[in-house]
Amino acid sequence: MANPTSGASNYSSIWRGQLLPITLANLTVVAVAAFDGLAIVVALPNITKDLGYVSLAPWILTSYLATSAISAIIAGPIIDSIGVRKTFQAAGLWFLITSSFAAISPTLPILILARALQGIGGGLVIAVALASVGLAYPDTLRPKAFAANSMVWGTLGLGGPVIAGALLAFGGWRLIFLVQLPITALALFMGWNRLPKITNPQKVQKIEFDYKGITLLSVCITASLIGVAQLTNRSLVALGLLALAGVIASRYWAHSVNYSNPVLSRQHLTRFPLNRIHIASALALITGLAADNYLPLYMQTTRGRSETLASFSVVFLTVGWTVAAFVTSRLLDRRREEEVILIGSLLMPPSVLLAGVSVSFNYPLTVLFAAFFLIGSAIGFISTSGLTLLQSKSDNEEMGRANSAHQFVRTLAITYGVAAGGTILLSVVNNRTGDVESVRKVLSGDSVSISNQTLEAIGSGFAWIHVFCGVTAVIGLVIAISLNRKKK
């Protein structure tokens, strides 16, 4: 297939001609990844009820997240060496096989192993989806491709939990993995011979694995994820693991200079404007998800709303993100990416302030939900424009590694943002009441009776999360201003 970026005039829409099957394949892959993340969270109580080992339940999510983060980094050199098409074929088949393995797992430890293996394929297919946008679409259509991806996330944000609930009622948790099989097979069928081939076959023909770098980053990611997971339970262990992750990260930083072809190159993290894009997107995700992840807890406890309404509350950020992605696809027809990133960064601080004031003074929920819609919109402006700018500033030969570096930063930002929010919330509750255990039980989905003092402490802790989010929002604004000034 010809490179569309060299003949952009032949491609007027992501829904026509040679781009249509690429669009459908990408959206199907994104749908599988989005549904998997939402459905497994909903299915956790059913899985532990069937297989036992309740204490190991968080590893169903953590094992997938850890291996997907690692494989996302490895995907960069693989894509740049053998191309998007072959990587997609291998990753799709791998995801298909491991999903089957997860569906028939007889015990929870085996399911955790299956999820770890599934995460390898999950990280690879998302890396392929990002890189294929940069390689298959001309510059003018990339924002529309990312907007379509956001549409899928937003749709599943609304309907995913409902679909998962219906599958659990109809056939149990194993059906959630089984339903992914025909969807993955459909994505493979549509993209098998349509995704872009290797850009320059003469330049790179053999995959060169940086085994030392992969090992260092794997240890770093695993230690940091476990540390974050233990931050509110075993703080000393968590701090030790995070310190270990920091030491390993510094070792990798030194290794990346001495090795000729590191798995994660310094230039893809520090080169302008990639460095500003990484930081701006990471801060936007930390700002939004540190609060949004604990909005259902606040709704269910302090505001006394039903579990259904509490679960539905997270939709407003997702919808705002999706709407802003579509608006961005139009704005970029007449504005630079740097300007749209600045628009999102300007919107973020007042939106966080509105949400924090709504929590502190018990404003109507419509005001709080509107604030989270605006926070999601800010993320949509920053994230979509950032991805478009990153790909326009990356050569085709490095598209895989540049996107993998960005995906790596985003994954860590989401992880640490959620951890920071949980630490702030539980610290406030612990200082005021000492009743942290009841909060943990509610977060795990248990029905417990909570005292009025603890309810007030949860509300106060949620308000303090917004103080933290306000700080990260302001820092993000400074980064966006710096990006615009240096560009000009």
TASUL-V975910 format. One record per residue. N is the residue number from 1. RES is the residue in one small letter. PHI is phi in degrees with one decimal (none if undefined). PSI is psi in degrees with one decimal (* if undefined). NEAR is the number of other ideal C-beta (glycine too) atoms within 8 Angstrom. Layout:
{{N | RES | PHI | PSI | NEAR} {N | RES | PHI | PSI | NEAR}}
This chain:
{{1 | m | none | 137.3 | 7} {2 | a | -68.1 | 153.5 | 5} {3 | n | -77.0 | 115.7 | 10} {4 | p | -61.8 | -28.6 | 14} {5 | t | -64.6 | -19.1 | 10} {6 | s | -90.4 | -8.7 | 6} {7 | g | -146.6 | 57.9 | 10} {8 | a | -59.5 | -27.0 | 11} {9 | s | -66.6 | -20.0 | 4} {10 | n | -81.6 | -5.5 | 6} {11 | y | -126.3 | 105.7 | 14} {12 | s | -103.8 | -13.2 | 3} {13 | s | -155.7 | 147.4 | 9} {14 | i | -74.7 | -8.2 | 11} {15 | w | -106.2 | 16.0 | 6} {16 | r | -132.1 | 157.9 | 8} {17 | g | 56.4 | -139.2 | 7} {18 | q | -69.4 | -18.8 | 9} {19 | l | -80.5 | -21.5 | 15} {20 | l | -58.7 | -53.2 | 10} {21 | p | -63.8 | -31.2 | 10} {22 | i | -66.5 | -43.1 | 14} {23 | t | -60.9 | -47.0 | 12} {24 | l | -65.1 | -40.3 | 10} {25 | a | -63.2 | -45.0 | 14} {26 | n | -62.3 | -45.7 | 15} {27 | l | -66.4 | -34.9 | 11} {28 | t | -66.7 | -41.4 | 13} {29 | v | -62.1 | -45.2 | 16} {30 | v | -62.5 | -38.7 | 13} {31 | a | -62.4 | -42.2 | 11} {32 | v | -62.0 | -46.4 | 14} {33 | a | -64.9 | -43.1 | 11} {34 | a | -65.6 | -44.6 | 13} {35 | f | -64.8 | -40.4 | 14} {36 | d | -58.4 | -47.6 | 11} {37 | g | -62.7 | -42.7 | 8} {38 | l | -72.5 | -43.1 | 13} {39 | a | -70.1 | -38.5 | 14} {40 | i | -65.0 | -37.6 | 12} {41 | v | -60.4 | -43.8 | 8} {42 | v | -65.9 | -33.8 | 10} {43 | a | -86.2 | -8.6 | 12} {44 | l | -53.1 | -47.5 | 12} {45 | p | -59.6 | -39.0 | 7} {46 | n | -67.6 | -38.0 | 10} {47 | i | -65.1 | -48.0 | 13} {48 | t | -68.6 | -31.4 | 12} {49 | k | -65.8 | -34.3 | 6} {50 | d | -83.2 | -41.5 | 8} {51 | l | -105.4 | -12.5 | 10} {52 | g | 79.1 | -158.4 | 6} {53 | y | 54.5 | 54.1 | 10} {54 | v | -57.6 | -36.5 | 6} {55 | s | -64.7 | -22.2 | 4} {56 | l | -91.0 | -3.1 | 10} {57 | a | -55.1 | -42.2 | 11} {58 | p | -58.5 | -23.9 | 7} {59 | w | -71.9 | -15.7 | 9} {60 | i | -62.2 | -35.2 | 15} {61 | l | -88.7 | -44.5 | 11} {62 | t | -64.4 | -40.4 | 11} {63 | s | -63.2 | -40.1 | 13} {64 | y | -66.3 | -43.7 | 15} {65 | l | -64.0 | -41.8 | 12} {66 | a | -64.4 | -49.9 | 13} {67 | t | -71.1 | -31.2 | 15} {68 | s | -69.7 | -35.8 | 14} {69 | a | -65.5 | -41.7 | 14} {70 | i | -67.1 | -46.4 | 14} {71 | s | -67.4 | -27.8 | 15} {72 | a | -63.7 | -35.6 | 16} {73 | i | -71.3 | -45.4 | 14} {74 | i | -63.8 | -28.7 | 13} {75 | a | -61.2 | -32.0 | 17} {76 | g | -56.3 | -59.4 | 18} {77 | p | -61.4 | -33.6 | 15} {78 | i | -64.6 | -46.8 | 12} {79 | i | -62.0 | -43.4 | 17} {80 | d | -69.2 | -20.7 | 11} {81 | s | -91.0 | -48.1 | 12} {82 | i | -111.5 | -5.5 | 8} {83 | g | 95.3 | 163.0 | 11} {84 | v | -65.3 | -40.4 | 15} {85 | r | -61.5 | -52.5 | 14} {86 | k | -66.6 | -36.6 | 9} {87 | t | -63.2 | -42.1 | 16} {88 | f | -63.2 | -42.8 | 16} {89 | q | -61.2 | -48.0 | 10} {90 | a | -66.5 | -44.0 | 9} {91 | a | -66.4 | -41.4 | 13} {92 | g | -63.4 | -43.4 | 15} {93 | l | -64.5 | -40.2 | 9} {94 | w | -62.6 | -44.7 | 12} {95 | f | -63.8 | -36.6 | 16} {96 | l | -63.5 | -46.2 | 13} {97 | i | -67.2 | -45.6 | 8} {98 | t | -71.4 | -29.3 | 13} {99 | s | -64.8 | -38.8 | 14} {100 | s | -63.0 | -41.8 | 10} {101 | f | -60.4 | -42.8 | 11} {102 | a | -64.7 | -37.3 | 12} {103 | a | -66.0 | -29.3 | 10} {104 | i | -106.0 | 9.9 | 7} {105 | s | -60.7 | 125.9 | 12} {106 | p | -84.1 | -22.2 | 4} {107 | t | -133.5 | 163.4 | 8} {108 | l | -67.5 | -42.5 | 14} {109 | p | -57.1 | -38.8 | 8} {110 | i | -69.2 | -37.0 | 9} {111 | l | -63.4 | -40.2 | 13} {112 | i | -62.4 | -41.2 | 12} {113 | l | -62.1 | -43.8 | 10} {114 | a | -62.7 | -38.5 | 12} {115 | r | -67.0 | -37.2 | 14} {116 | a | -62.9 | -43.6 | 12} {117 | l | -67.1 | -37.8 | 12} {118 | q | -64.6 | -35.7 | 15} {119 | g | -61.8 | -31.7 | 15} {120 | i | -59.8 | -48.4 | 14} {121 | g | -66.6 | -37.2 | 15} {122 | g | -62.9 | -44.4 | 15} {123 | g | -63.9 | -38.3 | 16} {124 | l | -67.5 | -44.2 | 18} {125 | v | -69.0 | -33.9 | 15} {126 | i | -69.3 | -39.0 | 14} {127 | a | -61.5 | -40.0 | 18} {128 | v | -63.6 | -42.8 | 16} {129 | a | -60.9 | -41.4 | 12} {130 | l | -68.9 | -47.6 | 12} {131 | a | -66.3 | -35.3 | 15} {132 | s | -67.3 | -29.0 | 14} {133 | v | -63.6 | -43.6 | 15} {134 | g | -68.0 | -31.3 | 14} {135 | l | -92.7 | -31.2 | 13} {136 | a | -96.0 | -23.8 | 12} {137 | y | -108.8 | 145.2 | 15} {138 | p | -68.8 | 162.8 | 10} {139 | d | -53.4 | -39.9 | 9} {140 | t | -68.5 | -22.4 | 6} {141 | l | -101.4 | -8.6 | 14} {142 | r | -60.8 | -44.3 | 15} {143 | p | -58.3 | -36.0 | 12} {144 | k | -70.5 | -34.5 | 10} {145 | a | -65.8 | -43.3 | 13} {146 | f | -68.2 | -34.4 | 15} {147 | a | -63.8 | -39.4 | 13} {148 | a | -64.1 | -39.8 | 12} {149 | n | -60.6 | -43.5 | 14} {150 | s | -63.9 | -34.2 | 14} {151 | m | -59.8 | -40.9 | 11} {152 | v | -64.6 | -45.5 | 12} {153 | w | -60.0 | -44.3 | 13} {154 | g | -64.6 | -41.6 | 13} {155 | t | -61.8 | -44.8 | 9} {156 | l | -72.9 | -25.4 | 13} {157 | g | -63.1 | -34.5 | 14} {158 | l | -80.2 | -46.0 | 10} {159 | g | -103.5 | -13.3 | 8} {160 | g | -57.0 | -51.7 | 12} {161 | p | -60.2 | -35.5 | 10} {162 | v | -66.3 | -44.1 | 8} {163 | i | -62.6 | -43.6 | 11} {164 | a | -62.6 | -41.4 | 14} {165 | g | -62.0 | -40.1 | 9} {166 | a | -65.7 | -40.9 | 8} {167 | l | -64.7 | -40.3 | 12} {168 | l | -64.7 | -39.4 | 14} {169 | a | -70.7 | -32.6 | 5} {170 | f | -83.9 | -45.7 | 6} {171 | g | -139.2 | 5.5 | 7} {172 | g | 89.3 | 177.2 | 7} {173 | w | -67.1 | -27.3 | 10} {174 | r | -64.6 | -26.9 | 9} {175 | l | -66.6 | -26.8 | 11} {176 | i | -63.0 | -38.2 | 13} {177 | f | -76.6 | -37.3 | 12} {178 | l | -65.8 | -36.2 | 10} {179 | v | -69.3 | -19.7 | 9} {180 | q | -73.1 | -21.2 | 13} {181 | l | -65.1 | -53.0 | 12} {182 | p | -66.1 | -30.9 | 7} {183 | i | -68.3 | -43.2 | 12} {184 | t | -64.2 | -41.4 | 15} {185 | a | -61.9 | -37.8 | 9} {186 | l | -64.7 | -42.2 | 9} {187 | a | -62.1 | -41.7 | 13} {188 | l | -62.6 | -41.8 | 13} {189 | f | -61.8 | -43.2 | 7} {190 | m | -75.9 | -33.0 | 11} {191 | g | -103.8 | 0.4 | 16} {192 | w | -56.4 | -48.9 | 10} {193 | n | -114.6 | 14.2 | 3} {194 | r | -111.6 | -28.6 | 11} {195 | l | -66.1 | 156.7 | 12} {196 | p | -62.0 | 144.3 | 11} {197 | k | -80.3 | -178.7 | 8} {198 | i | -60.4 | 137.4 | 10} {199 | t | -66.1 | -45.5 | 10} {200 | n | -136.2 | 87.0 | 8} {201 | p | -59.1 | -27.5 | 7} {202 | q | -76.0 | -24.2 | 4} {203 | k | -80.0 | -44.1 | 5} {204 | v | -136.0 | 121.1 | 9} {205 | q | -124.0 | -8.3 | 5} {206 | k | -131.4 | 134.8 | 5} {207 | i | -74.5 | 125.3 | 7} {208 | e | -108.9 | 110.1 | 7} {209 | f | -88.6 | 130.0 | 8} {210 | d | -89.3 | 83.4 | 11} {211 | y | -62.7 | -40.7 | 6} {212 | k | -65.4 | -44.4 | 8} {213 | g | -63.6 | -41.6 | 14} {214 | i | -62.5 | -42.0 | 13} {215 | t | -63.3 | -46.3 | 8} {216 | l | -61.8 | -45.8 | 12} {217 | l | -67.5 | -35.4 | 13} {218 | s | -62.9 | -45.5 | 9} {219 | v | -64.1 | -42.5 | 11} {220 | c | -61.0 | -49.1 | 12} {221 | i | -65.1 | -45.3 | 13} {222 | t | -62.3 | -45.8 | 9} {223 | a | -62.7 | -41.8 | 13} {224 | s | -68.2 | -40.2 | 14} {225 | l | -65.9 | -43.1 | 13} {226 | i | -65.1 | -41.2 | 10} {227 | g | -61.2 | -43.6 | 16} {228 | v | -63.3 | -41.2 | 13} {229 | a | -64.4 | -30.2 | 10} {230 | q | -95.9 | 2.5 | 12} {231 | l | -61.0 | -36.0 | 11} {232 | t | -94.4 | -8.1 | 9} {233 | n | -103.9 | -50.9 | 7} {234 | r | -130.1 | 85.6 | 6} {235 | s | -64.0 | -38.7 | 9} {236 | l | -66.2 | -43.8 | 6} {237 | v | -62.0 | -42.5 | 9} {238 | a | -62.6 | -45.1 | 14} {239 | l | -64.7 | -36.8 | 9} {240 | g | -63.8 | -42.3 | 9} {241 | l | -67.8 | -38.8 | 13} {242 | l | -67.9 | -35.8 | 12} {243 | a | -65.1 | -40.9 | 8} {244 | l | -61.3 | -42.7 | 11} {245 | a | -60.6 | -39.1 | 14} {246 | g | -64.3 | -41.1 | 8} {247 | v | -64.7 | -44.9 | 8} {248 | i | -64.7 | -37.6 | 12} {249 | a | -62.2 | -40.6 | 9} {250 | s | -66.8 | -35.7 | 8} {251 | r | -63.3 | -41.6 | 9} {252 | y | -66.4 | -38.3 | 13} {253 | w | -58.3 | -42.0 | 9} {254 | a | -68.7 | -39.3 | 8} {255 | h | -62.8 | -37.5 | 12} {256 | s | -65.1 | -19.6 | 12} {257 | v | -82.8 | -39.7 | 7} {258 | n | -81.4 | -23.7 | 5} {259 | y | -91.3 | 139.4 | 10} {260 | s | -68.7 | -35.2 | 3} {261 | n | -137.6 | 71.4 | 6} {262 | p | -66.7 | 151.8 | 11} {263 | v | -63.3 | -32.3 | 11} {264 | l | -129.2 | 103.6 | 15} {265 | s | -79.3 | 144.9 | 9} {266 | r | -58.7 | -39.9 | 9} {267 | q | -62.9 | -28.5 | 7} {268 | h | -80.0 | -6.7 | 13} {269 | l | -105.4 | -34.0 | 12} {270 | t | -109.7 | -14.6 | 6} {271 | r | -70.1 | 135.9 | 8} {272 | f | -76.0 | 138.2 | 6} {273 | p | -93.9 | 9.9 | 13} {274 | l | -58.0 | -39.1 | 17} {275 | n | -62.8 | -43.3 | 10} {276 | r | -66.8 | -37.3 | 13} {277 | i | -62.8 | -47.2 | 14} {278 | h | -56.8 | -49.0 | 12} {279 | i | -68.5 | -43.6 | 10} {280 | a | -61.8 | -44.7 | 16} {281 | s | -67.2 | -41.8 | 16} {282 | a | -62.5 | -44.9 | 12} {283 | l | -66.0 | -36.1 | 14} {284 | a | -63.5 | -42.9 | 16} {285 | l | -67.6 | -41.9 | 14} {286 | i | -60.7 | -45.8 | 15} {287 | t | -59.6 | -46.0 | 18} {288 | g | -75.2 | -46.2 | 15} {289 | l | -82.8 | -22.4 | 12} {290 | a | -61.2 | -34.7 | 16} {291 | a | -91.8 | -45.9 | 17} {292 | d | -61.5 | -32.5 | 12} {293 | n | -64.1 | -25.1 | 11} {294 | y | -109.7 | 7.2 | 12} {295 | l | -62.1 | -43.0 | 13} {296 | p | -59.7 | -38.9 | 10} {297 | l | -61.1 | -46.6 | 14} {298 | y | -61.2 | -43.6 | 13} {299 | m | -62.5 | -43.9 | 13} {300 | q | -73.9 | -30.1 | 12} {301 | t | -101.0 | -74.3 | 14} {302 | t | -61.4 | -41.2 | 10} {303 | r | -88.4 | -11.7 | 8} {304 | g | 66.9 | 30.6 | 5} {305 | r | -90.8 | 165.9 | 8} {306 | s | -68.1 | 161.1 | 6} {307 | e | -63.6 | -34.8 | 6} {308 | t | -64.9 | -48.1 | 6} {309 | l | -65.5 | -37.7 | 9} {310 | a | -61.7 | -43.4 | 13} {311 | s | -66.2 | -35.6 | 9} {312 | f | -70.8 | -21.1 | 7} {313 | s | -63.1 | -27.2 | 12} {314 | v | -72.7 | -9.9 | 12} {315 | v | -67.4 | -30.3 | 9} {316 | f | -64.4 | -39.4 | 12} {317 | l | -64.8 | -43.5 | 14} {318 | t | -62.1 | -42.6 | 13} {319 | v | -65.7 | -41.7 | 13} {320 | g | -60.8 | -41.4 | 17} {321 | w | -59.9 | -46.0 | 16} {322 | t | -65.3 | -45.4 | 16} {323 | v | -61.0 | -44.3 | 12} {324 | a | -65.4 | -33.7 | 16} {325 | a | -62.4 | -40.5 | 16} {326 | f | -69.3 | -40.4 | 11} {327 | v | -62.8 | -40.0 | 11} {328 | t | -60.7 | -40.2 | 16} {329 | s | -60.8 | -25.3 | 12} {330 | r | -87.4 | -41.9 | 7} {331 | l | -60.6 | -36.1 | 10} {332 | l | -70.6 | -6.9 | 13} {333 | d | -70.7 | -22.7 | 6} {334 | r | -134.4 | -1.2 | 4} {335 | r | -129.7 | 153.3 | 8} {336 | r | -73.1 | 154.3 | 7} {337 | e | -58.1 | -39.1 | 12} {338 | e | -60.1 | -36.6 | 13} {339 | e | -69.7 | -38.6 | 9} {340 | v | -70.6 | -36.3 | 15} {341 | i | -60.3 | -40.9 | 18} {342 | l | -65.7 | -38.6 | 12} {343 | i | -58.5 | -47.4 | 10} {344 | g | -63.7 | -39.2 | 18} {345 | s | -69.2 | -32.5 | 17} {346 | l | -70.7 | -32.7 | 9} {347 | l | -74.0 | -29.5 | 12} {348 | m | -64.1 | -52.2 | 17} {349 | p | -57.7 | -48.7 | 11} {350 | p | -64.9 | -29.7 | 8} {351 | s | -67.8 | -43.3 | 13} {352 | v | -64.7 | -40.5 | 16} {353 | l | -60.7 | -44.2 | 10} {354 | l | -61.5 | -42.1 | 12} {355 | a | -64.6 | -43.8 | 15} {356 | g | -64.3 | -41.6 | 13} {357 | v | -65.7 | -38.3 | 9} {358 | s | -61.3 | -39.1 | 12} {359 | v | -71.8 | -44.6 | 13} {360 | s | -65.6 | -35.8 | 7} {361 | f | -111.8 | 14.8 | 6} {362 | n | 53.1 | 47.3 | 5} {363 | y | -64.7 | 162.5 | 7} {364 | p | -55.3 | 149.6 | 5} {365 | l | -63.0 | -26.7 | 8} {366 | t | -61.2 | -36.5 | 6} {367 | v | -68.2 | -43.9 | 10} {368 | l | -62.8 | -44.2 | 12} {369 | f | -65.8 | -38.0 | 10} {370 | a | -62.8 | -37.7 | 10} {371 | a | -63.9 | -41.8 | 13} {372 | f | -71.3 | -30.3 | 16} {373 | f | -62.4 | -41.8 | 12} {374 | l | -68.6 | -37.4 | 13} {375 | i | -62.1 | -44.3 | 18} {376 | g | -62.0 | -37.9 | 19} {377 | s | -63.0 | -41.5 | 16} {378 | a | -60.9 | -42.4 | 18} {379 | i | -62.9 | -41.1 | 18} {380 | g | -61.5 | -43.4 | 18} {381 | f | -61.7 | -47.8 | 16} {382 | i | -70.1 | -46.9 | 17} {383 | s | -67.0 | -49.0 | 13} {384 | t | -65.3 | -45.2 | 17} {385 | s | -65.9 | -36.6 | 16} {386 | g | -63.6 | -44.3 | 14} {387 | l | -63.6 | -42.0 | 14} {388 | t | -63.6 | -44.5 | 14} {389 | l | -65.1 | -41.7 | 13} {390 | l | -58.6 | -44.5 | 14} {391 | q | -72.7 | -31.8 | 13} {392 | s | -71.6 | -22.3 | 9} {393 | k | -99.4 | 10.0 | 7} {394 | s | -118.0 | 137.2 | 12} {395 | d | -71.5 | 155.6 | 5} {396 | n | -58.3 | -35.0 | 11} {397 | e | -69.0 | -17.2 | 9} {398 | e | -117.8 | 11.3 | 10} {399 | m | -60.0 | -40.3 | 16} {400 | g | -63.8 | -46.6 | 16} {401 | r | -70.4 | -37.8 | 14} {402 | a | -64.6 | -43.8 | 15} {403 | n | -68.3 | -37.4 | 16} {404 | s | -65.3 | -40.0 | 18} {405 | a | -60.5 | -42.4 | 16} {406 | h | -67.3 | -42.4 | 16} {407 | q | -63.0 | -37.9 | 13} {408 | f | -61.1 | -46.7 | 12} {409 | v | -63.9 | -42.1 | 12} {410 | r | -63.7 | -41.4 | 11} {411 | t | -61.5 | -45.5 | 12} {412 | l | -65.2 | -37.7 | 12} {413 | a | -63.0 | -44.6 | 13} {414 | i | -61.4 | -44.9 | 11} {415 | t | -62.1 | -49.5 | 12} {416 | y | -72.9 | -30.2 | 11} {417 | g | -64.5 | -47.4 | 15} {418 | v | -62.7 | -40.4 | 12} {419 | a | -64.7 | -42.0 | 11} {420 | a | -63.0 | -43.6 | 11} {421 | g | -61.0 | -44.0 | 15} {422 | g | -64.9 | -39.7 | 12} {423 | t | -64.6 | -43.4 | 10} {424 | i | -63.0 | -47.4 | 13} {425 | l | -60.6 | -51.1 | 16} {426 | l | -68.5 | -31.7 | 13} {427 | s | -65.7 | -42.1 | 9} {428 | v | -64.7 | -45.1 | 12} {429 | v | -62.5 | -42.7 | 15} {430 | n | -64.9 | -41.2 | 9} {431 | n | -67.8 | -32.5 | 5} {432 | r | -90.7 | -34.5 | 10} {433 | t | -129.8 | -27.4 | 9} {434 | g | 77.3 | 3.3 | 5} {435 | d | -95.5 | 60.6 | 12} {436 | v | -77.0 | -32.1 | 10} {437 | e | -62.2 | -38.3 | 6} {438 | s | -66.6 | -34.0 | 11} {439 | v | -66.1 | -43.5 | 16} {440 | r | -60.5 | -38.0 | 11} {441 | k | -66.7 | -39.2 | 9} {442 | v | -65.2 | -41.3 | 13} {443 | l | -62.0 | -29.1 | 7} {444 | s | -83.6 | -4.4 | 6} {445 | g | 97.1 | 6.8 | 6} {446 | d | -82.2 | 151.6 | 6} {447 | s | -94.8 | 114.1 | 2} {448 | v | -134.1 | 157.5 | 7} {449 | s | -90.9 | 129.2 | 4} {450 | i | -120.2 | 135.3 | 11} {451 | s | -69.1 | 158.9 | 8} {452 | n | -61.6 | -35.1 | 5} {453 | q | -63.0 | -40.9 | 9} {454 | t | -69.4 | -36.8 | 14} {455 | l | -60.3 | -43.6 | 11} {456 | e | -66.0 | -37.2 | 10} {457 | a | -66.1 | -37.3 | 13} {458 | i | -63.3 | -43.1 | 16} {459 | g | -61.6 | -41.9 | 12} {460 | s | -65.9 | -41.6 | 10} {461 | g | -63.0 | -38.8 | 14} {462 | f | -66.8 | -35.1 | 16} {463 | a | -66.3 | -39.7 | 11} {464 | w | -67.3 | -29.0 | 11} {465 | i | -59.2 | -38.4 | 14} {466 | h | -69.6 | -27.5 | 14} {467 | v | -64.0 | -46.7 | 9} {468 | f | -59.4 | -44.0 | 12} {469 | c | -64.8 | -34.3 | 16} {470 | g | -63.8 | -38.3 | 12} {471 | v | -64.8 | -47.0 | 8} {472 | t | -66.2 | -32.4 | 12} {473 | a | -66.4 | -40.6 | 14} {474 | v | -66.9 | -42.1 | 9} {475 | i | -61.3 | -41.8 | 9} {476 | g | -60.4 | -37.9 | 16} {477 | l | -64.1 | -40.4 | 12} {478 | v | -61.6 | -41.8 | 8} {479 | i | -63.3 | -42.1 | 13} {480 | a | -65.4 | -39.5 | 17} {481 | i | -63.7 | -42.2 | 10} {482 | s | -61.2 | -41.2 | 9} {483 | l | -61.3 | -43.5 | 15} {484 | n | -68.4 | -42.2 | 12} {485 | r | -66.3 | -42.7 | 7} {486 | k | -67.8 | -35.4 | 9} {487 | k | -63.1 | -44.0 | 8} {488 | k | -67.0 | * | 4}}
